[in-house]
Amino acid sequence: MTVKAKNIALVAHDQTKAELVEWVAVNEAALQPHKLWATGTTGRIITERCPSLEITLLKSGPLGGDQQLGAMIAEGKLDVLLFFMDPMTSLPHDVDVKALTRLSTLYNVIFACNRSSADFVISSPHFKGDYQRTQRDISDYVQRPV
């Protein structure tokens, strides 16, 4: 079966970066055919550990990387968001994280927030095959011209 390339974002809070990097290393071959994006520091660490992966680096999360990902979601340019979060640490950019969670939900983007959910995503037959996400009707929320 030919793998249908997905657009995948890799993000991790400071306390979960090592866990995400380890997860990526274990799943490096499965991630190889996909288009990968990562926020700044996380992406640099992954690239050092897994140099065979081509990763487009965005800005660091607090410096705008989260907003870059949010724009990709809103524009339909992201299929999967793997965001290993640290639920025990309050962060100054928590509102950005909440916005990513909200946008992922709104646009029905696959969202994994820890290793277990990421394992389920990558082991799904949909990960390699074609998957057409459904889009909820948001026309009632779209602002109409005055």
Backbone hydrogen bonds in HBPLUS format (Angstrom, degrees):
<---DONOR---> <-ACCEPTOR-->    atom                        ^
c    i                          cat <-CA-CA->   ^        H-A-AA   ^      H-
h    n   atom  resd res      DA  || num        DHA   H-A  angle D-A-AA Bond
n    s   type  num  typ     dist DA aas  dist angle  dist       angle   num
A0004-LYS N   A0128-LYS O   2.77 MM 124  5.77 163.4  1.79 153.5 157.2     1
A0035-LYS N   A0006-LYS O   2.92 MM  29  6.10 154.7  1.99 160.1 167.4     2
A0079-ASP N   A0007-ASN O   2.86 MM  72  5.18 156.7  1.91 138.2 146.0     3
A0080-VAL N   A0007-ASN O   3.12 MM  73  6.43 157.4  2.17 156.8 157.6     4
A0008-ILE N   A0035-LYS O   2.82 MM  27  6.11 170.8  1.82 172.2 175.0     5
A0037-TRP N   A0008-ILE O   2.83 MM  29  6.18 148.4  1.93 157.7 163.0     6
A0009-ALA N   A0080-VAL O   2.90 MM  71  6.31 161.5  1.94 155.6 160.7     7
A0082-LEU N   A0009-ALA O   2.89 MM  73  5.95 171.4  1.90 158.1 159.6     8
A0010-LEU N   A0037-TRP O   2.78 MM  27  6.15 146.7  1.89 144.8 155.4     9
A0011-VAL N   A0082-LEU O   2.90 MM  71  6.20 159.6  1.95 165.0 163.6    10
A0084-PHE N   A0011-VAL O   2.93 MM  73  6.32 145.5  2.05 157.3 148.5    11
A0013-HIS N   A0084-PHE O   3.08 MM  71  6.54 157.5  2.14 170.0 171.8    12
A0016-THR N   A0013-HIS O   2.91 MM   3  5.38 154.9  1.97 117.4 125.7    13
A0017-LYS N   A0014-ASP O   3.44 MM   3  5.38 166.2  2.46 102.7 106.7    14
A0020-LEU N   A0016-THR O   3.03 MM   4  6.35 159.6  2.07 155.1 160.3    15
A0021-VAL N   A0017-LYS O   2.88 MM   4  6.09 168.7  1.90 160.0 163.2    16
A0022-GLU N   A0018-ALA O   2.96 MM   4  6.09 160.6  2.00 146.3 151.5    17
A0023-TRP N   A0019-GLU O   2.96 MM   4  6.14 156.8  2.01 144.8 151.5    18
A0024-VAL N   A0020-LEU O   2.83 MM   4  6.09 161.0  1.87 156.9 161.5    19
A0025-ALA N   A0021-VAL O   2.95 MM   4  6.18 160.8  1.99 149.2 154.4    20
A0026-VAL N   A0022-GLU O   2.98 MM   4  6.25 157.6  2.04 150.7 156.2    21
A0027-ASN N   A0023-TRP O   3.02 MM   4  6.20 144.7  2.15 142.8 152.8    22
A0027-ASN N   A0024-VAL O   3.07 MM   3  5.01 120.1  2.45  93.6 109.0    23
A0028-GLU N   A0025-ALA O   3.44 MM   3  4.99 167.4  2.46 101.0 100.8    24
A0031-LEU N   A0027-ASN O   3.02 MM   4  6.25 142.9  2.16 153.5 165.0    25
A0031-LEU N   A0028-GLU O   3.19 MM   3  5.16 126.8  2.49  94.8 108.5    26
A0032-GLN N   A0028-GLU O   3.04 MM   4  6.10 130.9  2.29 145.7 158.1    27
A0034-HIS N   A0031-LEU O   3.03 MM   3  5.58 159.9  2.07 124.0 130.5    28
A0056-THR N   A0036-LEU O   2.92 MM  20  6.25 172.2  1.93 146.3 145.5    29
A0038-ALA N   A0056-THR O   3.04 MM  18  6.40 147.5  2.15 159.8 158.8    30
A0058-LEU N   A0038-ALA O   2.82 MM  20  5.96 161.3  1.86 162.9 164.1    31
A0043-GLY N   A0039-THR O   2.78 MM   4  5.66 165.8  1.80 169.0 171.5    32
A0040-GLY N   A0059-LYS O   3.19 MM  19  4.88 162.6  2.22  92.0  97.2    33
A0044-ARG N   A0040-GLY O   3.01 MM   4  6.27 157.7  2.06 154.6 160.9    34
A0045-ILE N   A0041-THR O   3.04 MM   4  6.28 162.9  2.07 155.0 159.0    35
A0046-ILE N   A0042-THR O   2.99 MM   4  6.23 163.0  2.02 153.7 158.6    36
A0047-THR N   A0043-GLY O   2.90 MM   4  6.03 161.5  1.93 149.3 154.6    37
A0048-GLU N   A0044-ARG O   3.05 MM   4  6.28 151.2  2.14 144.9 151.8    38
A0049-ARG N   A0045-ILE O   3.14 MM   4  6.41 153.8  2.22 146.4 153.1    39
A0050-CYS N   A0046-ILE O   2.69 MM   4  5.76 155.3  1.75 158.2 166.1    40
A0053-LEU N   A0050-CYS O   3.11 MM   3  5.92 166.6  2.12 126.1 130.0    41
A0063-LEU N   A0060-SER O   2.91 MM   3  5.20 137.4  2.10 109.3 122.6    42
A0065-GLY N   A0060-SER O   2.92 MM   5  5.01 161.6  1.95 133.0 127.4    43
A0064-GLY N   A0061-GLY O   3.17 MM   3  5.52 163.1  2.20 117.9 118.5    44
A0068-GLN N   A0064-GLY O   2.94 MM   4  6.27 149.5  2.03 149.3 158.8    45
A0069-LEU N   A0065-GLY O   3.02 MM   4  6.30 156.9  2.07 147.4 152.6    46
A0070-GLY N   A0066-ASP O   2.91 MM   4  6.18 152.8  1.98 143.2 151.6    47
A0071-ALA N   A0067-GLN O   2.89 MM   4  6.15 153.6  1.96 148.6 154.5    48
A0072-MET N   A0068-GLN O   3.06 MM   4  6.37 153.7  2.13 143.8 151.0    49
A0073-ILE N   A0069-LEU O   2.92 MM   4  6.25 155.1  1.99 152.4 159.0    50
A0074-ALA N   A0070-GLY O   2.96 MM   4  6.22 168.1  1.97 152.1 154.8    51
A0075-GLU N   A0071-ALA O   2.92 MM   4  6.05 143.6  2.05 146.1 155.8    52
A0077-LYS N   A0072-MET O   2.78 MM   5  4.90 158.5  1.82 161.1 156.4    53
A0076-GLY N   A0073-ILE O   3.02 MM   3  5.19 161.7  2.05 109.3 114.4    54
A0110-ILE N   A0079-ASP O   3.26 MM  31  6.35 145.0  2.39 156.8 148.4    55
A0081-LEU N   A0110-ILE O   2.75 MM  29  6.04 159.2  1.79 154.5 161.5    56
A0112-ALA N   A0081-LEU O   2.92 MM  31  6.35 162.6  1.95 159.1 164.0    57
A0083-PHE N   A0112-ALA O   2.79 MM  29  6.05 150.2  1.88 166.0 175.6    58
A0085-MET N   A0113-CYS O   3.21 MM  28  5.77 158.2  2.26 142.2 141.3    59
A0094-ASP N   A0091-LEU O   3.16 MM   3  5.32 145.1  2.29 121.0 116.5    60
A0096-ASP N   A0093-HIS O   2.91 MM   3  5.30 130.9  2.16 107.5 120.5    61
A0097-VAL N   A0093-HIS O   3.25 MM   4  6.71 151.9  2.33 148.3 156.2    62
A0098-LYS N   A0094-ASP O   2.89 MM   4  6.16 160.8  1.92 152.6 157.9    63
A0099-ALA N   A0095-VAL O   2.95 MM   4  6.10 148.7  2.05 137.8 146.2    64
A0100-LEU N   A0096-ASP O   3.01 MM   4  6.35 151.7  2.09 145.4 152.2    65
A0101-THR N   A0097-VAL O   3.01 MM   4  6.32 157.3  2.06 150.9 157.1    66
A0102-ARG N   A0098-LYS O   2.90 MM   4  6.14 159.8  1.94 149.8 155.4    67
A0103-LEU N   A0099-ALA O   2.84 MM   4  6.05 165.6  1.86 153.5 157.1    68
A0104-SER N   A0100-LEU O   2.91 MM   4  5.98 160.5  1.95 146.4 152.1    69
A0105-THR N   A0101-THR O   3.07 MM   4  6.25 154.1  2.13 143.6 150.5    70
A0106-LEU N   A0102-ARG O   2.83 MM   4  6.05 167.0  1.85 154.2 158.2    71
A0107-TYR N   A0103-LEU O   2.89 MM   4  5.95 170.1  1.90 154.8 156.6    72
A0109-VAL N   A0104-SER O   2.84 MM   5  4.76 153.5  1.91 140.9 147.0    73
A0108-ASN N   A0105-THR O   3.26 MM   3  5.03 160.9  2.30 100.3 105.4    74
A0118-ALA N   A0114-ASN O   2.98 MM   4  6.19 157.0  2.04 153.1 160.6    75
A0119-ASP N   A0115-ARG O   2.83 MM   4  6.02 152.1  1.91 148.9 156.3    76
A0120-PHE N   A0116-SER O   3.09 MM   4  6.42 152.5  2.17 146.4 153.2    77
A0121-VAL N   A0117-SER O   3.00 MM   4  6.28 155.1  2.06 146.2 152.9    78
A0122-ILE N   A0118-ALA O   2.96 MM   4  6.17 174.5  1.96 158.0 158.2    79
A0123-SER N   A0119-ASP O   3.06 MM   4  6.05 139.1  2.23 139.5 149.7    80
A0124-SER N   A0121-VAL O   3.20 MM   3  5.39 157.9  2.25 105.9 112.6    81
A0127-PHE N   A0124-SER O   3.02 MM   3  5.44 152.6  2.09 110.7 118.6    82
A0129-GLY N   A0125-PRO O   3.19 MM   4  6.30 155.6  2.25 145.1 152.5    83
A0141-TYR N   A0138-ILE O   2.82 MM   3  5.39 152.6  1.89 117.7 126.8    84
A0142-VAL N   A0139-SER O   3.33 MM   3  5.18 144.4  2.47  94.7 104.3    85
